[in-house]
């Protein structure tokens, strides 16, 4: 079908809240490129929102998925378990830097992983309250909507949110929040809102995703670890977007040396297949009763096969080194743009988790209008680009780490041309 025909069906049959604003429909894809139903080529700098760190349809993952389809597609692992679930759990236990011996539960999405992480923390501590951070994003279920540190568009239409979720500021110096200020407010939150004796967990992204790709300083993460230890609170680290090689390490928390009690992960762990995980210290993960965690499709055999293939690709193709190298290339171009265009500011990266802000005026006022224009025009020119951030003025980069230098350069040249044309 053509894009026009599919847009008409979308308009008639897909709920407004779920319908994509994009007018193109993907027909096929490979590594960092895709083609729509009309045959137009796109360079993909979004990666399915950080899901495709090893590229669209990596051959090893495709092969593993096809092979699994010839064996078992579904049994529900609580009814009849299978090898893939156990092997994925073993691998994640060995690779995830939580305290002590790790145990694992698998789910379907990042939001499900966060929901279950909170359940586990409450069971392990006998407490209820959760502290999250401004700018954080954890999902679209009710509990995770309450945990999100940004209202629109995630929760403004859906009524009252679950209670006992409290917030502290994330350290982002470019918007006026220093690390010292963030810690002071976190301490105050524990005194005025979240009683330490009733707080089960502090949940943090080591690098904000939707909140603008700001990395928490290692000293800040260490301070949270110390606060948790002092008060018997569990530290939950959300690696849904920052994990699986995006920052040059398998998990972003590894840059700090901090070991959390629980970690959540999803997105690039299966190169496009739906799966997520909660990994935590064994005593914590075993706190809830039998059959208290899981779901009909959690840790499906096909998705587990994809995870195991992804982990092999990481080793064979030195993905972490490629992520570091990609981050250096992006930062070099961003620094050039900061010198040439007054609207480009606050370039930053941790490995290939990279971004810059678009601003206006001498005071660097966030320019969401320019960010939106850049992303829209990029799509028209064949480049998929995403914005994010509290003020919607951040341009973020989530292209596959496996992108070729030629395709990368082509996409960056398109952005540079638009910045020049817009008088940025």
Residue pairs with C-beta under 8 A, 6 or more apart in sequence:
1 25
1 37
2 37
2 38
3 23
3 24
3 25
3 36
3 37
3 38
6 25
6 37
7 23
7 25
10 19
10 20
11 19
17 157
22 379
24 36
24 37
24 38
24 40
24 42
24 379
25 36
25 37
26 34
26 35
26 36
26 37
27 34
27 35
27 36
27 37
27 39
28 34
28 35
29 35
29 44
29 56
29 57
30 55
30 56
30 57
31 55
31 56
31 57
31 58
31 400
31 402
31 403
31 404
31 407
32 43
32 44
32 45
32 47
32 55
32 56
32 399
32 400
32 402
32 403
32 404
32 407
32 408
33 41
33 42
33 43
33 44
33 56
33 407
34 41
34 42
34 44
34 56
34 384
35 41
35 42
36 42
40 382
41 382
42 379
42 382
42 383
42 384
43 382
43 383
43 384
43 399
43 407
43 410
43 411
43 414
44 52
44 56
44 384
44 399
44 400
45 383
45 384
45 385
45 386
45 397
45 398
45 399
45 411
46 384
46 385
46 386
46 398
46 399
47 53
47 268
47 398
47 399
47 400
48 267
48 272
49 241
49 267
49 386
49 398
50 209
50 241
50 246
50 267
50 268
50 398
51 267
51 268
51 271
51 272
52 268
52 271
52 272
52 400
53 244
53 245
53 246
53 268
53 271
53 319
53 323
53 400
53 401
53 402
54 61
54 245
54 268
54 271
54 310
54 313
54 314
54 317
54 319
54 400
54 401
54 402
55 271
55 400
55 401
55 402
55 403
56 272
56 400
57 272
58 271
58 309
58 310
58 313
58 402
60 309
60 312
60 313
60 316
61 270
61 271
61 272
61 273
61 306
61 309
61 310
61 313
63 309
64 305
64 306
64 308
64 309
65 273
65 302
65 305
65 306
65 309
67 305
68 84
68 301
68 302
68 304
68 305
69 302
71 301
72 82
72 301
73 300
73 301
73 302
74 297
74 300
74 301
75 81
75 82
75 301
76 296
76 297
77 85
77 106
77 294
77 298
77 299
78 291
78 294
82 301
82 304
84 299
84 301
84 304
84 305
84 308
85 106
85 299
85 301
85 304
87 304
87 308
88 104
88 106
88 277
88 299
88 304
88 307
88 308
89 103
89 104
89 106
91 307
91 308
91 311
92 102
92 104
92 265
92 277
92 279
93 101
93 102
93 103
93 104
93 279
95 250
95 311
96 102
96 251
96 263
96 265
96 279
97 251
97 253
97 254
97 259
97 260
97 263
98 259
98 260
98 261
98 262
98 263
98 279
98 280
98 281
99 259
99 260
99 261
99 281
100 281
100 282
100 283
101 281
101 282
102 279
102 280
102 281
102 282
102 285
103 279
103 280
103 281
103 282
103 285
103 286
104 277
104 278
104 279
104 285
105 116
105 120
105 277
105 278
105 285
105 293
105 294
105 298
105 299
106 275
106 276
106 277
106 298
106 299
106 304
107 113
107 116
107 275
107 276
107 277
107 278
107 295
107 298
107 299
108 274
108 275
108 276
108 295
108 297
108 298
108 300
109 139
109 266
109 274
109 276
110 138
110 139
110 238
110 240
110 241
110 264
110 266
110 267
110 276
111 138
111 139
111 140
111 141
111 144
112 139
112 141
112 276
112 295
112 298
113 240
113 264
113 265
113 266
113 276
113 277
113 278
114 138
114 139
114 143
114 144
114 147
114 203
114 238
114 240
114 264
115 139
115 141
115 143
115 144
116 278
116 293
117 201
117 203
117 236
117 262
117 264
117 278
117 280
118 130
118 143
118 147
118 200
118 201
118 203
118 236
119 288
119 292
119 293
120 262
120 278
120 280
120 284
120 285
120 287
120 288
120 293
121 127
121 130
121 200
121 201
121 234
121 236
121 261
121 262
121 284
122 128
122 200
123 287
123 288
123 292
124 200
124 234
124 283
124 284
124 287
124 288
125 200
125 201
125 232
125 233
125 234
127 197
127 198
127 199
127 200
127 233
128 164
128 198
128 200
129 164
129 165
129 166
129 194
129 195
129 198
129 199
129 200
130 147
130 164
130 165
130 166
130 194
130 199
130 200
130 201
130 202
130 203
131 165
131 166
131 167
131 168
131 186
131 189
131 190
131 194
131 199
131 201
131 202
131 203
132 138
132 147
132 148
132 149
132 165
132 166
132 167
132 168
132 202
132 203
132 204
133 149
133 167
133 168
133 169
133 170
133 203
133 204
133 205
133 208
134 149
134 150
134 167
134 168
134 169
134 170
134 177
134 211
134 390
135 149
135 150
135 170
135 172
135 208
135 210
135 211
135 212
135 214
135 389
135 390
136 147
136 148
136 149
136 150
136 170
136 203
136 204
136 205
136 208
136 211
136 238
137 148
137 149
137 150
137 154
137 205
137 208
137 209
137 210
137 211
137 241
138 144
138 147
138 148
138 203
138 238
138 240
139 145
139 147
139 148
140 154
142 158
142 161
142 162
143 162
143 165
145 154
145 155
145 158
145 161
146 155
146 161
146 162
146 163
146 165
147 165
147 203
148 154
148 155
149 167
149 170
149 211
150 210
150 211
150 390
155 161
164 194
164 198
166 189
166 193
166 194
167 189
168 182
168 185
168 186
168 189
169 177
169 181
169 182
169 185
169 186
170 177
170 182
170 204
170 208
170 211
170 214
170 216
171 177
171 178
171 179
171 181
171 182
171 183
171 214
171 216
171 217
171 220
172 208
172 212
172 214
173 179
174 214
174 345
174 346
174 357
175 390
175 391
179 217
179 219
179 220
182 220
183 220
183 223
186 202
186 224
186 227
187 227
190 196
190 199
190 227
190 231
196 231
196 232
196 233
197 231
199 231
199 233
200 233
200 234
201 233
201 234
201 235
201 236
201 261
201 262
202 224
202 227
202 228
202 233
202 234
202 235
202 236
203 236
203 237
203 238
204 216
204 221
204 224
204 235
204 236
204 237
204 238
205 211
205 216
205 237
205 238
205 239
205 241
205 242
206 215
206 216
206 221
206 237
206 239
206 242
206 251
206 252
206 253
206 255
206 256
207 213
207 214
207 215
207 216
207 241
207 242
207 247
207 252
207 350
207 353
208 214
208 215
209 240
209 241
209 242
209 388
210 241
210 388
210 389
211 388
211 389
211 390
212 355
212 357
212 388
212 389
212 390
212 394
212 396
213 348
213 349
213 353
213 354
213 355
213 388
213 389
213 394
213 396
214 348
215 247
215 252
215 255
215 348
215 350
215 353
216 256
218 255
218 256
218 257
218 258
221 253
221 256
221 258
222 256
222 257
222 258
224 235
224 258
225 235
225 258
225 259
225 260
227 233
228 234
228 235
228 261
234 261
234 262
234 284
235 258
235 260
235 261
235 262
236 260
236 261
236 262
236 263
236 264
237 251
237 253
237 258
237 260
237 262
237 263
237 264
238 263
238 264
239 251
239 252
239 253
239 263
239 264
239 265
240 264
240 265
240 266
240 267
240 276
241 267
241 353
242 251
242 252
242 350
242 353
243 250
243 251
243 252
243 263
243 265
243 266
243 267
243 268
243 269
244 250
244 251
244 265
244 267
244 268
244 269
244 310
244 314
245 268
245 314
245 319
245 320
245 323
245 351
245 352
245 401
246 252
246 268
246 323
246 351
246 352
246 353
246 398
246 401
247 255
247 323
247 327
247 350
247 351
247 352
247 353
248 320
248 323
248 324
248 327
248 350
248 351
248 352
249 255
249 320
249 351
250 314
250 320
251 263
251 265
252 350
252 353
253 260
253 263
255 350
261 280
261 281
261 284
262 278
262 279
262 280
262 281
262 284
262 285
263 278
263 279
263 280
264 276
264 277
264 278
264 279
265 276
265 277
265 279
266 275
266 276
266 277
268 310
269 275
269 276
269 277
269 307
269 310
270 303
270 306
270 307
270 310
271 306
271 309
271 310
272 306
273 300
273 302
273 303
273 306
273 307
274 297
274 300
274 303
275 299
275 300
275 303
275 304
275 306
275 307
278 285
278 293
279 285
313 319
314 320
317 402
319 401
319 402
322 401
322 402
323 351
323 352
323 401
324 351
324 352
326 351
326 352
326 399
326 401
326 403
326 408
327 349
327 350
327 351
327 352
327 353
327 354
329 405
329 408
330 349
330 352
330 354
330 397
330 412
331 347
331 349
331 354
333 412
333 416
334 344
334 347
334 349
334 354
334 356
335 347
337 344
337 347
337 356
337 416
337 419
338 344
338 345
338 347
338 356
340 419
341 419
341 420
341 424
342 424
343 358
343 359
343 360
343 367
343 370
343 419
343 422
343 424
344 356
344 357
344 358
344 359
344 419
344 424
345 356
345 357
345 358
345 359
345 364
346 356
346 357
346 359
347 354
347 355
347 356
348 354
348 355
348 356
349 355
352 397
352 399
352 401
353 398
354 396
354 397
355 388
355 389
355 394
355 395
355 396
355 397
356 394
356 395
357 364
357 366
357 389
357 393
357 394
357 395
358 366
358 367
358 368
358 370
358 371
358 374
358 393
358 394
358 395
358 424
359 365
359 366
359 367
359 393
360 367
360 370
366 389
366 391
366 392
366 393
367 393
368 387
368 391
368 392
368 393
370 393
370 422
370 424
371 387
371 392
371 393
371 394
371 395
372 387
372 392
373 422
374 385
374 387
374 395
374 415
374 418
374 419
374 422
375 385
375 386
375 387
375 395
377 418
378 384
378 385
378 414
378 415
378 418
379 385
381 414
381 418
382 414
383 411
383 414
383 415
385 395
385 415
386 395
386 396
386 398
387 393
387 394
387 395
387 396
388 394
388 396
395 415
399 408
399 411
